[in-house]
Amino acid sequence: MSGAPMAGISPEQGPPLWGPMAFFCTAPLFVVAAGLALAPDPNALSARWWPQALLATHLGTLGFAGSVMLGALYQMLPVVASSPVPAPRLSHVVNAALLAGTAALAWGLARHERAALLVGGALLALAFVLFVVPIAWALWRAPARTATVIGMRISLMGLAVVVTLGILMTLGRAGVGTSFGARSLFYLHVTFGGALWIGGLIAAVSWQVLPMFYLCEEASTATRVTTLAGLVLSGIALGALLLANVATAWVYAVAAAPAMLAVWLVHPLSSLRALRRRRRRRADESLRFWMLGLCCGPLCLVAAVASAISEDPRWPVLLGFTALWGWAGLIMHGMLTRIVPFLVWFHRYASLVGKQPVPAMKQLLPARHVRVALVAHGVSLLAGWVAIAASTHVSPWLSGAFGAALVVTGGALASEIARVVRHVGREPCDSASHEARAGQTRG
């Protein structure tokens, strides 16, 4: 949005603050839980079917990534598409059901408990039905026809398929038979989830967030068309495989290739180029999150190719970990460090500008706190790579260090959000004077 970072964006049309904020506040809890689950088990990263690996994966995908992405859609859809989400209070039911359902499902996967699987599946089905229906209605009625809106539509369709497949797989694990093979369901679940749901939404959101917060140029028309076309082509190809019930891994890799190239190569390279040429040359910590996450995109593509052609079981684990905690995790963490302060500042202080002293938005979350979280996230990512490379020879010390790094990262993210949210109940004049005194002390 060169020259007009806020063009086409109407923040005043956004939902009540605690609609999306509740999702952002619960997201770090799942990172901490994943770290606690992985720390005592040296074999957790040795195979993707290991019980603790399944537990941590779903805490990461449903819990952390799901919370951030659902909250982001609740916030951004009314703002960038000028289409309010109906029944916004349902977001609190969705958040509660997502929290409880993810916990129950993760426990059921780790302990092979049928009751927990069924309860978790039911709660998650409720959460996503109550989420998808209002969001789909708002997207359908959206007057805007931008690439961001189209990307959100593709992403939401991917989510609907992912949830449906996930419920079928849960029923299968709980002893309720399905008409599809488990392997076909798994390949479709992973490809739809990673490429279309997560990849589509990250790309769509970035086309608004990066120009708005970092004053970089808009993504070119060619980049947006190429990215969206790759997502659509893979969606059609994967849908055909769903109907055909194919169970060959490389076929799914070929079908998902256009989307993977779009979200792990075209989008990262174009975004990195735009950020490098941004007007605001100073690089803050949230920007470093984005840049590191975007750099993980091509690494995911390399791991995906290796997974398709190699028999080494470490490649699929490396792909999933790098995609979830490297590419998506870093980007989502960095996005939260800008969106959460923006939302709190806008809801709490924007109307008071010019009437009484208010803190600057950057004062709500000082850079030193974001820097600590960035280092913790980077250390946990490196520790995970080392643990995966070591495979079955992972020592208890290494698994403990990796789990501890995840716990620290989740705690740092929770601390960041809590530091910002505390401004909601603070008197503006007291807040401004407090921040001013803190600035003078640091000076």
Buried (B, 14 or more C-beta within 10 A) or exposed (E): BEEEBEEBBEBEBBBEBBBBBBBBBBBBBBBBBBBBBBBEBBBBBBBBEBBBBBBBBBBBBBBBBBBBBBBBBBBBBBBBBBBBBEEBEBBEBBBBBBBBBBBBBBBBBBEEBEEBBBBBBBBBBBBBBBBBBBBBBBBEEBEBEBBBBBBBBBBBBBBBBBBBBBBBBBBBBBEEEBEBEEBBBBBBBBBBBBBBBBBBBBBBBBBBBBBBBBBBBBBEEEBBEBBBBBBBBBBEBBBEBBEEEBBEEEBBBEBBBBBBBBBBBBBBBBBBBBBEEBEEEEEBBBBBBBBBBBBBBBBBBBBBBBBBEEEEBBBBBBBBBBBBBBBBBBBBBBBBBBBBBBBBBBBBBEEEEEEEBBBEBEBBBBEEBBBBBBBBBBBBBEBBBBBBEBBEEBEEEBBBBBBBBBBBBBBBBBBBBEBBBEBEEBEBEEBBEBBBEEEEEEE
